[in-house]
Amino acid sequence: MTGRTGAGSVRVSRFTGPRGTTLHLAFATCDPARPLPANGGLRVQAGGPGFPDPERLTRRLATEMLLKHQLHRTGFWGAKMLVTGADAVDDALLAAVARVLDAHAGTLYTGADMGVTTADMERLARMTPYVLNAIGSRVAPHTATAFGVWGAIEAWARGPVTGLRVLVHGVGKVGGALARELVAAGASVLTYDTDPGAPDIPGSRPVRDWAAREVDVLVPCSVSDLVDPALAGRLRCGAVIGSANAVLAEEDTTARILRRRGIDHVPTPLTGAGAVIVDSIEHYAPAAFRAASPDRVYAFVRQTVRAAVRDLLDTPPGLAPSAIPHHARDLTPHPFCGLRFPPPTTNDDLQVPNT
């Protein structure tokens, strides 16, 4: 692969891969002198030269990853790997990604994002050691992300989700797992997916006219730029809380419309951080991670995200996007969250209070 690098606090490189694919790699740091590895998912998206501004998207996603890592004190800087023009995630493409990871020699780690499966990550992990995706573990990063969003909704609701009206947009790996947990916890769950073959979640109700539905919480677990200014003016919900990265198109304008209409937007760097919290445990507390049950890891993620969302909700000026980087910097001196993960006990279940 050949590379080209930009400048600034977010550094973007572009590599040419097999069969006309392009890998866009972004690093986001706020203190280059601090020797932390960068971490961000590998996203594979169809589309070649006509794909709209992949460098801008990669830069934006890396910036959100940096905020995730800072807000939850994971011990990583932000990164994102975006492949465009791929018709399949085959060994040739993964080998090209592995070469980029190897060239960074432990300063860059990746895991699964959109368009990439756990099986793909397992294949990549056989080519390079710089993969954090709970390889060889029963922990599922997408389920951890779902538990984090669940904790964020609890923080916003100031209590359990029982009786809450929730619409989950996208019932793939994260959205499907989250919808199942919310149903089991007593929420009234509507679901929507663009794929007519998407699975039905027992106890939930699929809908087509999702934007017209009156709910307490809209939960985007699908695509970036889902909520634009026009949609923000029509939504009938109390909050937007989900896992999808960069969910607001024209972010400042859309956030302003949501605030004016009394709709809370809890930013994805806070809510969609389950997988990076798992990465922190896997990287900084590997023995505790290997010994822990999945339920214990998921409960830790839920607690961690819920506490972080409550903290920001209680901190003036609340959810203003401009406040998030400042708030994140205030948190960085604290221990990495992976190092706070409790070692196994005779009772291998964290107790998660509902309030």
C-alpha positions in Angstrom: 0.0 0.0 0.0 1.2 3.5 -0.7 0.4 6.4 1.8 -0.2 10.1 2.0 -0.5 12.0 5.3 -2.1 15.2 6.2 -1.5 17.5 9.2 -3.2 18.8 12.3 -4.4 17.2 15.5 -6.3 14.7 13.3 -3.8 13.2 10.9 -5.3 11.4 7.9 -3.4 9.0 5.6 -4.6 7.3 2.4 -3.5 3.9 1.2 -4.2 2.1 -2.1 -5.3 -1.5 -1.5 -6.1 -4.5 -3.7 -8.5 -4.3 -6.7 -9.0 -0.5 -6.5 -9.8 -0.3 -2.8 -8.7 2.6 -0.7 -7.9 2.6 3.0 -8.4 5.9 4.8 -6.7 6.0 8.2 -7.1 8.8 10.7 -5.3 9.4 14.0 -6.8 11.9 16.5 -4.7 13.0 19.5 -4.7 15.9 21.8 -1.2 15.4 23.3 1.2 13.8 20.8 3.9 13.7 23.5 1.9 11.3 25.5 2.7 7.7 24.4 -0.7 6.1 24.2 -1.7 3.7 21.4 -4.6 4.7 19.1 -7.6 2.5 18.7 -10.6 2.6 16.3 -12.7 0.2 14.3 -12.2 -1.0 10.7 -15.2 0.0 8.6 -15.6 -1.4 5.1 -18.0 0.5 2.9 -19.0 -0.1 -0.7 -18.4 2.6 -3.2 -15.4 3.9 -5.1 -14.6 7.3 -6.4 -18.2 8.4 -6.0 -18.3 7.8 -2.3 -19.0 11.2 -0.6 -15.9 12.7 1.0 -14.4 9.6 2.8 -11.5 11.6 4.2 -13.9 14.0 6.0 -15.9 11.0 7.3 -12.8 9.2 8.5 -11.6 12.4 10.3 -14.9 12.9 11.9 -15.2 9.3 13.1 -11.6 9.4 14.5 -12.5 12.5 16.4 -15.5 10.8 17.9 -13.3 7.8 18.8 -11.0 10.2 20.6 -13.9 11.6 22.6 -15.0 8.1 23.5 -11.6 7.2 24.7 -11.2 10.4 26.7 -14.7 10.4 28.3 -14.4 6.8 29.4 -10.6 7.0 30.2 -9.8 3.9 28.1 -6.0 4.6 27.7 -6.1 5.1 24.0 -6.1 7.9 21.5 -8.7 7.9 18.7 -8.3 6.3 15.3 -10.5 5.1 12.4 -9.9 2.9 9.4 -12.3 3.2 6.5 -12.1 1.1 3.4 -14.0 2.2 0.3 -14.4 0.5 -3.0 -14.4 -3.1 -1.6 -16.8 -5.7 -2.9 -15.8 -8.2 -0.3 -13.8 -8.5 2.9 -11.4 -11.2 1.6 -7.9 -12.3 2.6 -6.2 -9.9 0.2 -7.9 -6.9 1.7 -7.3 -8.1 5.3 -3.6 -8.7 4.5 -3.4 -5.1 3.3 -4.9 -3.9 6.5 -2.6 -6.1 8.5 0.4 -4.6 6.8 -0.7 -1.1 7.8 -1.2 -2.2 11.4 2.2 -4.0 11.5 3.9 -0.9 10.1 2.6 1.1 13.1 4.1 -1.5 15.5 1.7 -1.3 18.4 0.7 2.3 18.1 -2.5 1.4 16.3 -5.2 -1.2 17.2 -8.4 -2.0 15.4 -11.6 -4.0 15.8 -14.9 -4.6 13.9 -17.0 -1.7 12.6 -19.7 -1.6 9.9 -19.3 -4.0 7.1 -16.9 -6.2 9.1 -17.8 -9.4 11.0 -16.3 -11.1 14.0 -15.1 -13.9 11.7 -13.3 -11.2 9.6 -11.6 -10.0 12.8 -10.5 -13.5 13.7 -8.9 -13.9 10.3 -7.2 -10.5 10.7 -5.9 -11.5 14.1 -4.1 -14.4 12.6 -2.3 -12.0 10.3 -1.4 -9.3 12.9 -1.3 -9.0 16.7 -2.8 -5.5 16.7 -6.5 -6.5 16.9 -8.7 -5.8 19.9 -12.1 -7.5 19.4 -12.4 -9.9 22.3 -10.7 -12.6 20.1 -10.9 -16.0 21.8 -13.4 -14.7 24.4 -17.1 -15.3 24.8 -17.6 -11.5 25.2 -19.2 -10.0 22.1 -18.2 -6.3 21.5 -21.5 -5.5 19.9 -23.4 -6.8 22.9 -21.1 -4.7 25.2 -22.0 -1.6 23.0 -25.7 -2.5 23.5 -25.3 -2.7 27.2 -23.6 0.7 27.2 -26.5 2.3 25.4 -28.9 0.7 27.8 -27.0 2.3 30.7 -27.1 5.7 28.9 -30.9 5.4 28.5 -31.2 4.6 32.2 -29.1 7.7 33.1 -31.2 9.9 30.9 -34.4 8.4 32.4 -33.0 8.7 36.0 -34.1 5.1 36.6 -35.0 1.8 35.0 -36.4 1.6 31.5 -39.6 -0.2 32.5 -42.5 1.4 30.7 -40.3 3.6 28.5 -41.3 4.0 24.9 -38.2 3.3 22.7 -37.7 3.1 19.0 -34.5 1.2 17.9 -33.4 2.3 14.4 -31.4 -0.6 13.0 -31.7 -4.1 14.4 -28.3 -5.4 13.4 -25.7 -6.7 15.8 -26.0 -3.8 18.3 -29.6 -2.7 17.7 -30.9 -6.3 17.8 -29.1 -7.1 21.1 -30.2 -3.8 22.6 -33.9 -4.3 21.6 -33.9 -7.7 23.2 -32.5 -6.4 26.5 -34.9 -3.5 26.5 -37.9 -5.8 26.0 -36.7 -8.0 28.8 -36.3 -5.0 31.0 -39.9 -4.0 30.5 -39.6 -1.2 27.9 -42.2 -0.8 25.1 -40.0 -1.3 22.0 -40.6 -0.4 18.4 -38.0 -1.3 15.7 -37.1 -0.2 12.2 -34.6 -1.5 9.7 -34.1 -0.7 6.0 -33.5 -4.4 5.4 -36.8 -6.2 4.9 -35.1 -9.4 6.0 -34.0 -8.0 9.3 -34.9 -10.2 12.2 -38.1 -9.7 14.3 -37.2 -9.1 17.9 -39.7 -11.1 20.1 -41.7 -8.7 22.3 -41.0 -5.7 20.0 -43.1 -4.3 17.1 -41.5 -3.4 13.8 -42.7 -0.2 12.1 -42.1 1.5 8.7 -43.1 5.1 9.5 -40.5 5.4 12.2 -39.9 9.2 12.0 -43.6 9.9 12.7 -43.8 7.7 15.9 -44.1 9.4 19.3 -41.6 7.8 21.7 -39.6 8.7 24.7 -36.2 7.8 23.1 -35.1 7.4 19.6 -32.1 4.9 19.5 -30.1 5.1 16.3 -28.0 1.9 15.9 -27.7 2.2 12.1 -25.9 4.8 9.9 -24.1 8.1 10.3 -25.9 11.3 9.4 -29.3 9.8 10.2 -30.7 13.0 11.8 -30.4 16.1 9.7 -32.0 19.5 10.3 -35.2 18.7 8.5 -35.7 15.5 10.5 -34.7 17.2 13.7 -37.7 19.6 13.2 -40.1 16.7 12.9 -39.0 14.1 15.4 -41.5 13.3 18.2 -39.2 12.0 21.0 -37.7 13.2 24.2 -34.2 12.1 23.5 -31.8 10.7 20.8 -29.5 8.2 22.4 -27.8 5.5 20.4 -24.7 3.7 19.2 -24.4 5.1 15.6 -21.3 7.2 15.1 -21.7 10.8 13.8 -25.4 10.4 13.9 -26.2 14.1 13.4 -25.8 15.6 9.9 -24.8 19.3 9.9 -24.1 18.6 13.6 -24.1 22.1 15.1 -27.3 23.1 13.3 -29.1 19.9 14.0 -28.1 19.9 17.7 -29.4 23.5 18.0 -32.8 22.5 16.5 -33.0 19.5 18.8 -32.2 21.7 21.9 -34.7 24.4 20.8 -37.4 21.7 20.6 -36.6 20.3 24.0 -35.1 17.0 22.6 -32.0 15.8 24.4 -29.2 14.5 22.3 -26.8 12.4 24.3 -23.7 12.2 22.1 -22.4 8.9 20.8 -18.9 9.3 22.3 -20.6 8.8 25.6 -23.3 6.3 24.7 -21.7 4.0 22.1 -18.5 3.3 23.9 -19.1 -0.3 25.0 -16.7 -1.9 22.6 -13.8 0.5 23.5 -14.4 -0.1 27.2 -14.0 -3.8 26.5 -10.8 -3.0 24.5 -9.5 -1.1 27.5 -10.1 -4.2 29.8 -8.6 -6.6 27.1 -5.5 -4.4 26.6 -4.7 -3.2 30.2 -6.2 -6.0 32.3 -5.8 -9.1 30.1 -5.8 -11.7 33.0 -9.0 -10.2 34.5 -10.6 -10.1 31.1 -9.8 -13.7 30.3 -11.2 -14.9 33.7 -14.4 -12.8 33.6 -17.8 -14.0 32.4 -19.4 -12.0 29.6 -22.2 -11.0 32.0 -19.7 -9.4 34.3 -18.1 -7.5 31.5 -21.4 -6.3 30.1 -22.5 -5.1 33.6 -19.3 -3.2 34.0 -19.9 -1.5 30.7 -23.4 -0.6 31.6 -22.3 0.9 34.9 -19.5 2.8 33.4 -21.5 4.4 30.6 -24.4 5.2 32.9 -22.1 6.9 35.4 -20.4 8.9 32.6 -23.8 10.1 31.1 -25.1 11.0 34.5 -21.9 13.0 35.2 -22.3 15.0 32.0 -26.0 15.5 32.5 -25.3 17.0 35.9 -22.5 19.2 34.6 -23.4 22.7 33.3 -24.0 23.4 30.4 -25.3 19.9 30.1 -25.2 18.3 26.7 -23.9 21.3 24.6 -21.4 19.7 22.1 -18.9 22.4 22.8 -18.7 21.3 26.5 -17.7 17.7 25.7 -14.0 18.1 24.8 -13.4 20.3 27.8 -15.2 17.8 30.1 -13.2 15.0 28.6 -9.9 16.8 29.3 -10.9 17.2 32.9 -11.3 13.4 33.2 -8.0 12.2 31.6 -5.9 12.2 34.8 -8.0 9.4 36.3 -7.0 5.7 36.0 -7.8 3.9 32.8 -11.2 2.2 33.0 -9.8 -1.2 32.0 -7.6 -1.1 35.2 -10.7 -0.5 37.3 -12.4 -3.7 36.1 -12.8 -5.8 39.2 -11.0 -9.2 39.3 -13.3 -12.3 39.5 -14.8 -13.2 42.8 -16.8 -16.2 44.0 -19.9 -14.4 42.7 -19.0 -13.6 39.1 -21.8 -11.1 38.6 -21.6 -7.3 39.1 -24.7 -6.0 40.9 -26.2 -3.3 38.7 -28.6 -1.1 40.6 -31.6 0.3 38.7 -31.3 3.8 40.0 
